[in-house]
Amino acid sequence: MIVRADGTTAAPSRPPAATAEEEEPAARTTKDWQLGLHLVEERDTTRVHAVLDADGAVLHSDAYARRNPLDDPAPAVGDEFAVGRALIDLGHQLLRAGTRHATGPVEE
């Protein structure tokens, strides 16, 4: 709502609607990114090497999970922690790359 100096009000003006000929169809692009996870379990340690091929830009991450010797063996838990840590690291790498591309290089 617009309130004028004399106290009268009016609805804000709206730009005219575009005709069908003036509207451009929305561009749609699909991409397939590939994620590979390689897990190795040795005794109380689970290691994972993650590789993300983001449409030609390849990111790598290595992460570990180690079982406390006092805990019962549960390989699935080690897998979950190690993979989760690798994915978090890949996420951070993607966010840093996006920031660099959006704002240019930053000094560290």
N, CA, C and O atoms as a GROMACS GRO file, in nm:
protein
  432
    1MET      N    1   0.084  -0.116   0.000
    1MET     CA    2   0.000   0.000   0.000
    1MET      C    3   0.090   0.123   0.000
    1MET      O    4   0.192   0.127   0.068
    2ILE      N    5   0.050   0.222  -0.076
    2ILE     CA    6   0.121   0.350  -0.083
    2ILE      C    7   0.038   0.454  -0.009
    2ILE      O    8  -0.080   0.472  -0.038
    3VAL      N    9   0.102   0.522   0.085
    3VAL     CA   10   0.034   0.632   0.155
    3VAL      C   11   0.097   0.761   0.107
    3VAL      O   12   0.217   0.783   0.123
    4ARG      N   13   0.014   0.847   0.048
    4ARG     CA   14   0.063   0.974  -0.005
    4ARG      C   15   0.072   1.076   0.106
    4ARG      O   16   0.018   1.056   0.215
    5ALA      N   17   0.141   1.188   0.078
    5ALA     CA   18   0.158   1.294   0.176
    5ALA      C   19   0.024   1.352   0.221
    5ALA      O   20   0.012   1.399   0.334
    6ASP      N   21  -0.075   1.350   0.133
    6ASP     CA   22  -0.206   1.408   0.170
    6ASP      C   23  -0.292   1.307   0.247
    6ASP      O   24  -0.407   1.338   0.281
    7GLY      N   25  -0.237   1.186   0.275
    7GLY     CA   26  -0.310   1.088   0.353
    7GLY      C   27  -0.389   0.989   0.272
    7GLY      O   28  -0.440   0.892   0.328
    8THR      N   29  -0.401   1.009   0.143
    8THR     CA   30  -0.474   0.913   0.060
    8THR      C   31  -0.387   0.790   0.035
    8THR      O   32  -0.265   0.797   0.045
    9THR      N   33  -0.450   0.680   0.003
    9THR     CA   34  -0.377   0.555  -0.019
    9THR      C   35  -0.404   0.502  -0.159
    9THR      O   36  -0.505   0.536  -0.221
   10ALA      N   37  -0.315   0.420  -0.205
   10ALA     CA   38  -0.331   0.354  -0.335
   10ALA      C   39  -0.253   0.224  -0.333
   10ALA      O   40  -0.155   0.209  -0.260
   11ALA      N   41  -0.298   0.131  -0.412
   11ALA     CA   42  -0.225   0.005  -0.426
   11ALA      C   43  -0.101   0.030  -0.511
   11ALA      O   44  -0.105   0.113  -0.602
   12PRO      N   45   0.009  -0.038  -0.482
   12PRO     CA   46   0.129  -0.020  -0.564
   12PRO      C   47   0.102  -0.063  -0.707
   12PRO      O   48   0.028  -0.158  -0.732
   13SER      N   49   0.162   0.008  -0.800
   13SER     CA   50   0.143  -0.027  -0.941
   13SER      C   51   0.222  -0.153  -0.971
   13SER      O   52   0.327  -0.179  -0.913
   14ARG      N   53   0.169  -0.232  -1.064
   14ARG     CA   54   0.235  -0.357  -1.102
   14ARG      C   55   0.276  -0.347  -1.248
   14ARG      O   56   0.205  -0.288  -1.330
   15PRO      N   57   0.389  -0.405  -1.281
   15PRO     CA   58   0.429  -0.404  -1.422
   15PRO      C   59   0.330  -0.486  -1.503
   15PRO      O   60   0.272  -0.582  -1.451
   16PRO      N   61   0.310  -0.450  -1.630
   16PRO     CA   62   0.215  -0.526  -1.711
   16PRO      C   63   0.263  -0.669  -1.729
   16PRO      O   64   0.383  -0.694  -1.737
   17ALA      N   65   0.169  -0.761  -1.734
   17ALA     CA   66   0.203  -0.902  -1.752
   17ALA      C   67   0.258  -0.924  -1.893
   17ALA      O   68   0.211  -0.863  -1.989
   18ALA      N   69   0.356  -1.009  -1.902
   18ALA     CA   70   0.416  -1.039  -2.032
   18ALA      C   71   0.322  -1.127  -2.112
   18ALA      O   72   0.252  -1.212  -2.056
   19THR      N   73   0.321  -1.108  -2.240
   19THR     CA   74   0.240  -1.193  -2.327
   19THR      C   75   0.312  -1.326  -2.348
   19THR      O   76   0.431  -1.338  -2.318
   20ALA      N   77   0.242  -1.422  -2.398
   20ALA     CA   78   0.301  -1.554  -2.420
   20ALA      C   79   0.421  -1.546  -2.513
   20ALA      O   80   0.518  -1.620  -2.495
   21GLU      N   81   0.416  -1.458  -2.613
   21GLU     CA   82   0.527  -1.446  -2.707
   21GLU      C   83   0.651  -1.387  -2.640
   21GLU      O   84   0.763  -1.418  -2.681
   22GLU      N   85   0.632  -1.302  -2.537
   22GLU     CA   86   0.745  -1.237  -2.472
   22GLU      C   87   0.812  -1.327  -2.368
   22GLU      O   88   0.929  -1.308  -2.336
   23GLU      N   89   0.740  -1.423  -2.315
   23GLU     CA   90   0.796  -1.511  -2.213
   23GLU      C   91   0.890  -1.612  -2.277
   23GLU      O   92   0.857  -1.674  -2.378
   24GLU      N   93   1.006  -1.628  -2.218
   24GLU     CA   94   1.100  -1.728  -2.266
   24GLU      C   95   1.081  -1.854  -2.184
   24GLU      O   96   1.061  -1.846  -2.062
   25PRO      N   97   1.086  -1.969  -2.246
   25PRO     CA   98   1.072  -2.093  -2.168
   25PRO      C   99   1.191  -2.108  -2.074
   25PRO      O  100   1.304  -2.072  -2.107
   26ALA      N  101   1.164  -2.162  -1.957
   26ALA     CA  102   1.271  -2.184  -1.859
   26ALA      C  103   1.367  -2.290  -1.913
   26ALA      O  104   1.325  -2.394  -1.961
   27ALA      N  105   1.495  -2.261  -1.904
   27ALA     CA  106   1.596  -2.358  -1.947
   27ALA      C  107   1.610  -2.465  -1.840
   27ALA      O  108   1.613  -2.435  -1.721
   28ARG      N  109   1.618  -2.589  -1.883
   28ARG     CA  110   1.633  -2.699  -1.789
   28ARG      C  111   1.758  -2.777  -1.826
   28ARG      O  112   1.777  -2.814  -1.942
   29THR      N  113   1.840  -2.801  -1.727
   29THR     CA  114   1.961  -2.880  -1.747
   29THR      C  115   1.962  -2.990  -1.643
   29THR      O  116   1.934  -2.966  -1.526
   30THR      N  117   1.993  -3.109  -1.685
   30THR     CA  118   2.008  -3.219  -1.590
   30THR      C  119   2.153  -3.265  -1.592
   30THR      O  120   2.220  -3.262  -1.695
   31LYS      N  121   2.200  -3.306  -1.476
   31LYS     CA  122   2.337  -3.353  -1.462
   31LYS      C  123   2.337  -3.476  -1.373
   31LYS      O  124   2.253  -3.490  -1.284
   32ASP      N  125   2.430  -3.564  -1.398
   32ASP     CA  126   2.450  -3.680  -1.312
   32ASP      C  127   2.589  -3.672  -1.252
   32ASP      O  128   2.689  -3.676  -1.324
   33TRP      N  129   2.594  -3.661  -1.122
   33TRP     CA  130   2.721  -3.663  -1.052
   33TRP      C  131   2.739  -3.803  -0.996
   33TRP      O  132   2.644  -3.866  -0.949
   34GLN      N  133   2.862  -3.852  -1.003
   34GLN     CA  134   2.890  -3.987  -0.958
   34GLN      C  135   2.969  -3.984  -0.828
   34GLN      O  136   3.068  -3.911  -0.815
   35LEU      N  137   2.925  -4.063  -0.732
   35LEU     CA  138   2.992  -4.073  -0.602
   35LEU      C  139   3.037  -4.217  -0.584
   35LEU      O  140   2.958  -4.310  -0.594
   36GLY      N  141   3.165  -4.232  -0.556
   36GLY     CA  142   3.220  -4.365  -0.529
   36GLY      C  143   3.274  -4.370  -0.388
   36GLY      O  144   3.339  -4.276  -0.343
   37LEU      N  145   3.247  -4.480  -0.317
   37LEU     CA  146   3.295  -4.499  -0.180
   37LEU      C  147   3.369  -4.631  -0.173
   37LEU      O  148   3.314  -4.735  -0.210
   38HIS      N  149   3.492  -4.628  -0.124
   38HIS     CA  150   3.573  -4.748  -0.109
   38HIS      C  151   3.606  -4.762   0.040
   38HIS      O  152   3.678  -4.680   0.096
   39LEU      N  153   3.552  -4.867   0.103
   39LEU     CA  154   3.572  -4.888   0.246
   39LEU      C  155   3.667  -5.003   0.271
   39LEU      O  156   3.661  -5.106   0.205
   40VAL      N  157   3.756  -4.983   0.368
   40VAL     CA  158   3.849  -5.088   0.409
   40VAL      C  159   3.842  -5.097   0.561
   40VAL      O  160   3.857  -4.997   0.632
   41GLU      N  161   3.818  -5.219   0.611
   41GLU     CA  162   3.814  -5.242   0.755
   41GLU      C  163   3.936  -5.323   0.794
   41GLU      O  164   3.960  -5.432   0.741
   42GLU      N  165   4.012  -5.270   0.888
   42GLU     CA  166   4.128  -5.341   0.942
   42GLU      C  167   4.121  -5.333   1.094
   42GLU      O  168   4.136  -5.227   1.154
   43ARG      N  169   4.098  -5.447   1.153
   43ARG     CA  170   4.086  -5.457   1.299
   43ARG      C  171   3.984  -5.357   1.351
   43ARG      O  172   3.865  -5.372   1.324
   44ASP      N  173   4.027  -5.255   1.424
   44ASP     CA  174   3.935  -5.159   1.486
   44ASP      C  175   3.921  -5.030   1.407
   44ASP      O  176   3.861  -4.933   1.455
   45THR      N  177   3.974  -5.028   1.286
   45THR     CA  178   3.972  -4.905   1.207
   45THR      C  179   3.898  -4.927   1.074
   45THR      O  180   3.920  -5.027   1.005
   46THR      N  181   3.813  -4.833   1.040
   46THR     CA  182   3.747  -4.832   0.910
   46THR      C  183   3.798  -4.710   0.835
   46THR      O  184   3.791  -4.598   0.886
   47ARG      N  185   3.847  -4.731   0.715
   47ARG     CA  186   3.892  -4.621   0.629
   47ARG      C  187   3.800  -4.614   0.509
   47ARG      O  188   3.753  -4.716   0.460
   48VAL      N  189   3.774  -4.493   0.463
   48VAL     CA  190   3.694  -4.476   0.343
   48VAL      C  191   3.761  -4.373   0.254
   48VAL      O  192   3.811  -4.270   0.300
   49HIS      N  193   3.762  -4.403   0.126
   49HIS     CA  194   3.807  -4.307   0.025
   49HIS      C  195   3.685  -4.276  -0.060
   49HIS      O  196   3.627  -4.365  -0.122
   50ALA      N  197   3.646  -4.149  -0.061
   50ALA     CA  198   3.529  -4.106  -0.137
   50ALA      C  199   3.575  -4.023  -0.256
   50ALA      O  200   3.665  -3.940  -0.244
   51VAL      N  201   3.513  -4.047  -0.370
   51VAL     CA  202   3.544  -3.973  -0.492
   51VAL      C  203   3.412  -3.922  -0.549
   51VAL      O  204   3.320  -3.999  -0.574
   52LEU      N  205   3.404  -3.791  -0.569
   52LEU     CA  206   3.287  -3.730  -0.629
   52LEU      C  207   3.326  -3.670  -0.762
   52LEU      O  208   3.410  -3.580  -0.769
   53ASP      N  209   3.266  -3.721  -0.869
   53ASP     CA  210   3.286  -3.663  -1.002
   53ASP      C  211   3.167  -3.572  -1.027
   53ASP      O  212   3.058  -3.616  -1.061
   54ALA      N  213   3.191  -3.442  -1.008
   54ALA     CA  214   3.086  -3.341  -1.021
   54ALA      C  215   3.093  -3.282  -1.160
   54ALA      O  216   3.140  -3.169  -1.180
   55ASP      N  217   3.045  -3.358  -1.256
   55ASP     CA  218   3.040  -3.311  -1.395
   55ASP      C  219   3.178  -3.271  -1.446
   55ASP      O  220   3.194  -3.168  -1.511
   56GLY      N  221   3.278  -3.354  -1.414
   56GLY     CA  222   3.414  -3.329  -1.460
   56GLY      C  223   3.508  -3.276  -1.354
   56GLY      O  224   3.629  -3.295  -1.365
   57ALA      N  225   3.455  -3.209  -1.252
   57ALA     CA  226   3.538  -3.164  -1.140
   57ALA      C  227   3.539  -3.276  -1.038
   57ALA      O  228   3.435  -3.311  -0.982
   58VAL      N  229   3.655  -3.333  -1.012
   58VAL     CA  230   3.665  -3.450  -0.925
   58VAL      C  231   3.720  -3.408  -0.789
   58VAL      O  232   3.824  -3.342  -0.779
   59LEU      N  233   3.646  -3.446  -0.684
   59LEU     CA  234   3.686  -3.419  -0.546
   59LEU      C  235   3.713  -3.551  -0.476
   59LEU      O  236   3.645  -3.650  -0.502
   60HIS      N  237   3.812  -3.552  -0.387
   60HIS     CA  238   3.849  -3.672  -0.312
   60HIS      C  239   3.843  -3.641  -0.163
   60HIS      O  240   3.864  -3.527  -0.120
   61SER      N  241   3.812  -3.743  -0.086
   61SER     CA  242   3.815  -3.729   0.060
   61SER      C  243   3.853  -3.863   0.122
   61SER      O  244   3.806  -3.968   0.078
   62ASP      N  245   3.936  -3.858   0.223
   62ASP     CA  246   3.972  -3.977   0.300
   62ASP      C  247   3.928  -3.953   0.443
   62ASP      O  248   3.952  -3.846   0.500
   63ALA      N  249   3.863  -4.053   0.502
   63ALA     CA  250   3.817  -4.038   0.640
   63ALA      C  251   3.834  -4.171   0.712
   63ALA      O  252   3.848  -4.276   0.650
   64TYR      N  253   3.833  -4.162   0.844
   64TYR     CA  254   3.856  -4.279   0.928
   64TYR      C  255   3.756  -4.284   1.042
   64TYR      O  256   3.699  -4.182   1.083
   65ALA      N  257   3.735  -4.403   1.091
   65ALA     CA  258   3.661  -4.424   1.215
   65ALA      C  259   3.734  -4.534   1.290
   65ALA      O  260   3.777  -4.634   1.232
   66ARG      N  261   3.748  -4.514   1.419
   66ARG     CA  262   3.819  -4.613   1.500
   66ARG      C  263   3.733  -4.654   1.617
   66ARG      O  264   3.679  -4.570   1.689
   67ARG      N  265   3.721  -4.784   1.636
   67ARG     CA  266   3.641  -4.837   1.746
   67ARG      C  267   3.719  -4.828   1.876
   67ARG      O  268   3.838  -4.860   1.882
   68ASN      N  269   3.650  -4.784   1.978
   68ASN     CA  270   3.707  -4.786   2.113
   68ASN      C  271   3.726  -4.932   2.152
   68ASN      O  272   3.631  -5.010   2.141
   69PRO      N  273   3.844  -4.971   2.197
   69PRO     CA  274   3.867  -5.112   2.232
   69PRO      C  275   3.771  -5.165   2.339
   69PRO      O  276   3.753  -5.286   2.351
   70LEU      N  277   3.710  -5.077   2.416
   70LEU     CA  278   3.615  -5.120   2.519
   70LEU      C  279   3.477  -5.150   2.461
   70LEU      O  280   3.396  -5.214   2.528
   71ASP      N  281   3.448  -5.105   2.338
   71ASP     CA  282   3.318  -5.128   2.276
   71ASP      C  283   3.316  -5.263   2.205
   71ASP      O  284   3.420  -5.313   2.161
   72ASP      N  285   3.197  -5.321   2.194
   72ASP     CA  286   3.181  -5.445   2.118
   72ASP      C  287   3.202  -5.415   1.970
   72ASP      O  288   3.169  -5.306   1.923
   73PRO      N  289   3.257  -5.510   1.895
   73PRO     CA  290   3.274  -5.489   1.751
   73PRO      C  291   3.138  -5.467   1.683
   73PRO      O  292   3.043  -5.541   1.705
   74ALA      N  293   3.132  -5.362   1.599
   74ALA     CA  294   3.012  -5.331   1.521
   74ALA      C  295   3.058  -5.264   1.392
   74ALA      O  296   3.057  -5.142   1.381
   75PRO      N  297   3.100  -5.346   1.293
   75PRO     CA  298   3.155  -5.289   1.170
   75PRO      C  299   3.063  -5.188   1.101
   75PRO      O  300   3.112  -5.092   1.042
   76ALA      N  301   2.932  -5.209   1.107
   76ALA     CA  302   2.841  -5.116   1.041
   76ALA      C  303   2.851  -4.976   1.100
   76ALA      O  304   2.838  -4.877   1.029
   77VAL      N  305   2.875  -4.969   1.230
   77VAL     CA  306   2.888  -4.838   1.295
   77VAL      C  307   3.013  -4.767   1.245
   77VAL      O  308   3.010  -4.647   1.219
   78GLY      N  309   3.122  -4.840   1.232
   78GLY     CA  310   3.245  -4.780   1.179
   78GLY      C  311   3.226  -4.732   1.036
   78GLY      O  312   3.275  -4.626   0.998
   79ASP      N  313   3.153  -4.812   0.957
   79ASP     CA  314   3.124  -4.771   0.820
   79ASP      C  315   3.046  -4.640   0.819
   79ASP      O  316   3.078  -4.548   0.743
   80GLU      N  317   2.944  -4.632   0.902
   80GLU     CA  318   2.859  -4.512   0.905
   80GLU      C  319   2.938  -4.389   0.945
   80GLU      O  320   2.923  -4.283   0.884
   81PHE      N  321   3.021  -4.401   1.048
   81PHE     CA  322   3.100  -4.286   1.091
   81PHE      C  323   3.201  -4.245   0.984
   81PHE      O  324   3.214  -4.126   0.953
   82ALA      N  325   3.272  -4.341   0.928
   82ALA     CA  326   3.375  -4.308   0.830
   82ALA      C  327   3.313  -4.246   0.704
   82ALA      O  328   3.362  -4.145   0.654
   83VAL      N  329   3.205  -4.306   0.653
   83VAL     CA  330   3.140  -4.252   0.533
   83VAL      C  331   3.080  -4.115   0.564
   83VAL      O  332   3.091  -4.023   0.483
   84GLY      N  333   3.017  -4.102   0.678
   84GLY     CA  334   2.960  -3.972   0.716
   84GLY      C  335   3.066  -3.863   0.720
   84GLY      O  336   3.043  -3.752   0.673
   85ARG      N  337   3.181  -3.895   0.777
   85ARG     CA  338   3.290  -3.795   0.783
   85ARG      C  339   3.340  -3.760   0.644
   85ARG      O  340   3.370  -3.644   0.616
   86ALA      N  341   3.351  -3.859   0.556
   86ALA     CA  342   3.397  -3.832   0.420
   86ALA      C  343   3.296  -3.744   0.346
   86ALA      O  344   3.334  -3.652   0.274
   87LEU      N  345   3.167  -3.773   0.364
   87LEU     CA  346   3.064  -3.693   0.296
   87LEU      C  347   3.060  -3.550   0.350
   87LEU      O  348   3.038  -3.456   0.274
   88ILE      N  349   3.081  -3.534   0.479
   88ILE     CA  350   3.088  -3.398   0.536
   88ILE      C  351   3.204  -3.323   0.474
   88ILE      O  352   3.191  -3.206   0.437
   89ASP      N  353   3.320  -3.390   0.462
   89ASP     CA  354   3.436  -3.325   0.402
   89ASP      C  355   3.408  -3.287   0.257
   89ASP      O  356   3.444  -3.177   0.214
   90LEU      N  357   3.345  -3.377   0.180
   90LEU     CA  358   3.311  -3.343   0.042
   90LEU      C  359   3.215  -3.225   0.037
   90LEU      O  360   3.227  -3.139  -0.049
   91GLY      N  361   3.120  -3.222   0.129
   91GLY     CA  362   3.027  -3.109   0.136
   91GLY      C  363   3.099  -2.978   0.161
   91GLY      O  364   3.068  -2.877   0.099
   92HIS      N  365   3.195  -2.980   0.252
   92HIS     CA  366   3.273  -2.858   0.280
   92HIS      C  367   3.354  -2.817   0.157
   92HIS      O  368   3.365  -2.698   0.127
   93GLN      N  369   3.410  -2.915   0.086
   93GLN     CA  370   3.485  -2.882  -0.035
   93GLN      C  371   3.394  -2.817  -0.140
   93GLN      O  372   3.433  -2.721  -0.206
   94LEU      N  373   3.273  -2.870  -0.154
   94LEU     CA  374   3.178  -2.814  -0.250
   94LEU      C  375   3.139  -2.671  -0.211
   94LEU      O  376   3.130  -2.584  -0.297
   95LEU      N  377   3.116  -2.648  -0.082
   95LEU     CA  378   3.079  -2.514  -0.038
   95LEU      C  379   3.193  -2.414  -0.060
   95LEU      O  380   3.170  -2.301  -0.102
   96ARG      N  381   3.316  -2.458  -0.033
   96ARG     CA  382   3.431  -2.369  -0.059
   96ARG      C  383   3.444  -2.339  -0.208
   96ARG      O  384   3.470  -2.225  -0.246
   97ALA      N  385   3.426  -2.441  -0.292
   97ALA     CA  386   3.436  -2.420  -0.437
   97ALA      C  387   3.326  -2.325  -0.484
   97ALA      O  388   3.350  -2.237  -0.565
   98GLY      N  389   3.205  -2.344  -0.433
   98GLY     CA  390   3.096  -2.255  -0.470
   98GLY      C  391   3.121  -2.112  -0.429
   98GLY      O  392   3.092  -2.019  -0.503
   99THR      N  393   3.176  -2.095  -0.309
   99THR     CA  394   3.209  -1.960  -0.262
   99THR      C  395   3.315  -1.896  -0.350
   99THR      O  396   3.305  -1.779  -0.384
  100ARG      N  397   3.418  -1.974  -0.386
  100ARG     CA  398   3.523  -1.921  -0.474
  100ARG      C  399   3.466  -1.880  -0.608
  100ARG      O  400   3.499  -1.774  -0.661
  101HIS      N  401   3.380  -1.965  -0.664
  101HIS     CA  402   3.324  -1.934  -0.794
  101HIS      C  403   3.228  -1.816  -0.789
  101HIS      O  404   3.218  -1.740  -0.886
  102ALA      N  405   3.158  -1.799  -0.678
  102ALA     CA  406   3.061  -1.691  -0.668
  102ALA      C  407   3.126  -1.557  -0.635
  102ALA      O  408   3.080  -1.452  -0.680
  103THR      N  409   3.233  -1.560  -0.556
  103THR     CA  410   3.290  -1.434  -0.508
  103THR      C  411   3.432  -1.410  -0.553
  103THR      O  412   3.487  -1.302  -0.531
  104GLY      N  413   3.494  -1.507  -0.615
  104GLY     CA  414   3.634  -1.492  -0.654
  104GLY      C  415   3.723  -1.546  -0.544
  104GLY      O  416   3.674  -1.580  -0.436
  105PRO      N  417   3.852  -1.554  -0.568
  105PRO     CA  418   3.943  -1.610  -0.468
  105PRO      C  419   3.948  -1.524  -0.342
  105PRO      O  420   3.940  -1.401  -0.348
  106VAL      N  421   3.963  -1.591  -0.230
  106VAL     CA  422   3.978  -1.521  -0.102
  106VAL      C  423   4.116  -1.550  -0.046
  106VAL      O  424   4.171  -1.658  -0.067
  107GLU      N  425   4.170  -1.453   0.024
  107GLU     CA  426   4.300  -1.473   0.086
  107GLU      C  427   4.282  -1.551   0.215
  107GLU      O  428   4.189  -1.525   0.290
  108GLU      N  429   4.372  -1.646   0.240
  108GLU     CA  430   4.362  -1.725   0.362
  108GLU      C  431   4.473  -1.689   0.457
  108GLU      O  432   4.482  -1.745   0.566
   0.00000   0.00000   0.00000
